[in-house]
């Protein structure tokens, strides 16, 4: 075989190989980052009165604990906002996400997760908790008591739900939200309102954000391959979306030293 013919065959091989490995243009990705702003000054977060459960009082001895419903930085950044690229291609995740019950509070109060993962709900307190999914769509119906520290409830996340509301039937101030989506392109804004989502497919994408008080906002952006796209959202404080947090919550007074209790779950 001549040297010239060998060179042609080799060049053809590498050309074909590059076509298979390069993938389509849409496989190129970029980064989306931004800040969630709140221009209004929110009402002060309410002080939690834990007198219904002496164990909670003991756990938080000497502390003033507030419901962190609206967390706004000094320059107007809004924390605990769920951010999602809703137009991204679907995929299934793996691993687990943790919702911890510690100090008679949820940590964190807002969680992002992917279908295919497992929600782990852990009781870190030496008192009775109950984790109850308030889901009108009935995709998630768990309602489980955890009477002692160290107990864990594992919930497979099989369906998307934005947002899944969870609460404690025992302690009415304990309420949280879980954004469950079909892809890995999500984030929760930090204490300054900032967020970053990496490896987003290039092209036009729809970004949705959600806050438990101010509700959803949506924007469309053009994600540049290999680059970073900035998108900011602004809440004015005039938003008044409906929220499942207004559903009735059963409040129970727990005698000191009690770790078990029998009760009927309230209707959703």
C-alpha positions as CSV (number, residue, x, y, z in Angstrom):
1,X,0.0,0.0,0.0
2,X,1.4,3.4,-1.0
3,X,2.2,6.0,1.6
4,X,-0.2,8.4,-0.1
5,X,-3.1,5.9,0.1
6,X,-2.3,5.1,3.8
7,X,-2.4,8.8,4.6
8,X,-5.8,9.2,2.9
9,X,-7.3,6.2,4.8
10,X,-5.9,7.5,8.1
11,X,-7.3,11.0,7.5
12,X,-10.7,9.5,6.7
13,X,-10.7,7.5,9.9
14,X,-10.0,10.5,12.1
15,X,-12.6,12.5,10.3
16,X,-15.3,9.9,10.9
17,X,-14.1,9.5,14.6
18,X,-14.4,13.2,15.2
19,X,-18.0,13.2,13.8
20,X,-19.0,10.6,16.3
21,X,-17.3,12.1,19.3
22,X,-18.1,15.8,18.7
23,X,-21.8,15.3,19.1
24,X,-24.5,17.7,17.9
25,X,-24.1,21.5,18.4
26,X,-26.9,21.3,21.0
27,X,-24.7,19.2,23.3
28,X,-22.5,22.2,24.0
29,X,-23.2,23.8,27.3
30,X,-22.9,27.1,29.2
31,X,-23.4,28.5,32.7
32,X,-26.4,30.5,33.9
33,X,-25.9,32.7,36.9
34,X,-27.8,35.6,38.5
35,X,-29.4,37.2,41.5
36,X,-32.9,37.2,42.9
37,X,-33.8,40.7,44.1
38,X,-36.6,41.8,46.5
39,X,-37.1,45.6,46.2
40,X,-39.6,45.8,49.1
41,X,-38.8,45.7,52.7
42,X,-40.5,42.5,54.0
43,X,-42.3,42.2,57.3
44,X,-40.2,40.9,60.2
45,X,-40.1,37.1,60.4
46,X,-42.3,35.9,63.3
47,X,-40.8,34.7,66.5
48,X,-41.5,31.0,67.1
49,X,-43.2,30.2,70.3
50,X,-42.3,26.6,71.2
51,X,-44.2,26.3,74.4
52,X,-46.4,23.5,73.0
53,X,-43.4,21.1,73.2
54,X,-41.1,21.5,76.3
55,X,-38.5,19.3,74.5
56,X,-38.2,22.0,71.8
57,X,-37.8,24.7,74.5
58,X,-35.0,22.7,76.1
59,X,-33.3,22.0,72.8
60,X,-33.3,25.8,72.0
61,X,-32.6,27.0,75.6
62,X,-31.5,30.6,75.6
63,X,-32.2,31.1,71.9
64,X,-34.8,33.3,70.1
65,X,-35.8,31.3,67.0
66,X,-37.6,32.9,64.1
67,X,-39.4,31.5,61.1
68,X,-37.1,32.4,58.2
69,X,-39.9,32.9,55.7
70,X,-38.3,35.8,53.9
71,X,-34.5,36.1,54.1
72,X,-33.3,39.4,52.4
73,X,-29.7,40.6,52.4
74,X,-28.8,44.3,53.1
75,X,-28.5,44.9,49.3
76,X,-31.9,43.3,48.5
77,X,-30.8,39.8,47.6
78,X,-33.5,37.2,48.3
79,X,-32.5,33.8,49.7
80,X,-34.2,30.4,49.5
81,X,-35.6,30.8,46.0
82,X,-35.9,27.7,43.9
83,X,-34.4,28.2,40.4
84,X,-35.0,25.8,37.5
85,X,-34.2,25.5,33.8
86,X,-37.7,24.2,32.9
87,X,-37.0,23.8,29.2
88,X,-33.9,21.5,29.7
89,X,-33.9,17.9,28.5
90,X,-35.2,15.3,30.9
91,X,-33.0,12.8,32.7
92,X,-33.0,10.7,35.9
93,X,-30.7,11.3,38.9
94,X,-29.3,9.2,41.6
95,X,-28.2,9.5,45.2
96,X,-30.1,11.2,48.0
97,X,-31.0,14.6,49.4
98,X,-31.4,15.2,53.2
99,X,-34.2,17.0,55.0
100,X,-33.0,17.2,58.6
101,X,-35.2,18.0,61.6
102,X,-32.8,19.7,64.1
103,X,-33.7,22.1,66.8
104,X,-37.4,21.6,66.0
105,X,-36.7,23.2,62.6
106,X,-36.2,21.9,59.0
107,X,-32.7,22.2,57.6
108,X,-32.8,23.3,54.9
109,X,-36.3,24.7,54.6
110,X,-36.1,24.7,50.8
111,X,-34.6,21.7,48.9
112,X,-34.0,21.0,45.2
113,X,-34.0,17.4,44.0
114,X,-34.1,15.3,40.9
115,X,-36.5,12.5,39.9
116,X,-34.6,9.2,40.6
117,X,-33.0,10.5,43.8
118,X,-34.2,9.5,47.3
119,X,-35.4,12.0,49.9
120,X,-34.0,11.2,53.4
121,X,-35.9,12.7,56.2
122,X,-34.0,12.4,59.5
123,X,-35.0,13.2,63.1
124,X,-32.0,14.7,65.0
125,X,-34.1,15.8,68.0
126,X,-34.9,13.9,71.1
127,X,-38.6,14.6,70.6
128,X,-41.5,13.4,68.5
129,X,-41.7,14.8,64.9
130,X,-44.0,13.9,62.1
131,X,-43.3,14.4,58.4
132,X,-46.4,15.0,56.3
133,X,-46.6,15.6,52.5
134,X,-49.3,18.1,51.6
135,X,-49.7,17.3,47.9
136,X,-53.0,18.0,46.3
137,X,-51.9,16.0,43.2
138,X,-51.4,12.9,45.4
139,X,-48.1,12.1,43.9
140,X,-46.6,12.0,47.4
141,X,-48.7,10.9,50.3
142,X,-46.3,10.0,53.1
143,X,-47.3,10.9,56.6
144,X,-44.9,9.3,59.1
145,X,-44.2,9.8,62.8
146,X,-40.6,9.8,64.0
147,X,-40.8,9.5,67.8
148,X,-37.0,9.5,68.5
149,X,-33.7,10.8,67.4
150,X,-31.9,8.9,64.7
151,X,-35.0,7.8,62.8
152,X,-34.9,8.2,59.0
153,X,-37.7,8.1,56.4
154,X,-36.6,7.3,52.8
155,X,-38.9,8.5,50.1
156,X,-38.1,7.6,46.4
157,X,-38.7,10.6,44.2
158,X,-40.5,9.2,41.2
159,X,-42.5,12.2,39.9
160,X,-41.7,15.9,39.4
161,X,-43.5,18.3,41.7
162,X,-42.9,22.0,42.0
163,X,-43.3,22.6,44.9
164,X,-43.9,19.7,47.3
165,X,-45.0,21.1,50.6
166,X,-44.0,19.2,53.8
167,X,-45.0,20.0,57.3
168,X,-44.8,18.6,60.9
169,X,-48.2,17.8,62.3
170,X,-46.8,18.2,65.8
171,X,-45.0,21.6,65.5
172,X,-47.0,24.0,63.3
173,X,-44.0,26.3,62.6
174,X,-42.1,23.5,60.9
175,X,-42.9,23.8,57.2
176,X,-40.7,23.2,54.1
177,X,-40.8,22.9,50.4
178,X,-39.1,20.5,47.9
179,X,-38.6,21.3,44.2
180,X,-38.5,17.9,42.4
181,X,-37.7,18.1,38.7
182,X,-36.8,15.8,35.8
183,X,-33.3,17.2,35.2
184,X,-30.2,18.4,37.1
185,X,-30.4,22.0,36.1
186,X,-31.6,23.7,39.3
187,X,-30.3,25.7,42.3
188,X,-31.4,27.5,45.5
189,X,-30.4,31.1,45.9
190,X,-27.9,31.8,48.7
191,X,-28.1,34.4,51.5
192,X,-27.2,37.1,49.0
193,X,-29.8,36.0,46.4
194,X,-27.2,34.6,44.0
195,X,-27.4,31.3,42.1
196,X,-25.4,29.4,39.5
197,X,-26.4,26.5,37.3
198,X,-23.7,24.8,35.2
199,X,-23.6,22.6,32.1
200,X,-26.9,24.0,30.7
201,X,-27.5,23.0,27.1
202,X,-26.8,26.0,24.8
203,X,-29.6,27.8,23.1
204,X,-32.8,29.4,24.2
205,X,-33.9,28.2,27.7
206,X,-36.7,29.1,30.0
207,X,-35.8,29.9,33.6
208,X,-38.4,29.7,36.4
209,X,-37.9,30.8,40.0
210,X,-40.2,30.2,42.9
211,X,-40.5,31.7,46.4
212,X,-42.9,30.5,49.1
213,X,-44.3,34.0,49.7
214,X,-43.9,35.7,46.3
215,X,-44.5,32.8,44.0
216,X,-43.2,32.1,40.5
217,X,-41.4,34.3,37.9
218,X,-40.2,33.3,34.4
219,X,-37.7,34.5,31.9
220,X,-36.2,33.2,28.6
221,X,-32.5,33.5,28.0
222,X,-30.0,32.5,25.3
223,X,-27.4,30.3,26.8
224,X,-24.0,30.7,25.0
225,X,-21.9,27.5,24.5
226,X,-18.7,27.8,26.6
227,X,-19.9,31.0,28.1
228,X,-21.8,32.4,31.1
229,X,-25.2,34.0,30.8
230,X,-26.5,36.4,33.5
231,X,-30.2,36.5,34.3
232,X,-31.6,38.5,37.3
233,X,-35.1,38.3,38.7
234,X,-36.9,41.0,40.8
235,X,-39.8,40.6,43.2
236,X,-41.5,43.9,44.1
237,X,-43.3,42.5,47.2
238,X,-46.7,43.1,45.6
239,X,-47.0,39.5,44.5
240,X,-49.7,37.6,46.3
241,X,-49.8,34.0,45.0
242,X,-51.9,31.3,46.7
243,X,-49.9,28.9,48.8
244,X,-50.7,25.6,50.4
245,X,-49.1,26.9,53.6
246,X,-52.5,28.3,54.5
247,X,-53.9,24.8,54.8
248,X,-55.0,23.8,58.4
249,X,-52.3,22.4,60.6
250,X,-53.0,20.2,63.6
251,X,-51.3,21.6,66.7
252,X,-50.7,19.3,69.6
253,X,-49.5,20.0,73.2
254,X,-46.9,17.5,74.2
255,X,-46.3,16.8,77.9
256,X,-42.7,17.1,79.1
257,X,-40.7,13.8,78.7
258,X,-43.1,12.4,76.1
259,X,-41.5,10.7,73.1
260,X,-44.5,8.9,71.7
261,X,-48.0,10.0,70.9
262,X,-51.0,8.6,69.0
263,X,-52.9,11.0,66.9
264,X,-55.1,11.1,63.8
265,X,-53.6,12.8,60.7
266,X,-55.6,15.8,59.6
267,X,-57.1,15.9,56.2
268,X,-55.2,17.6,53.4
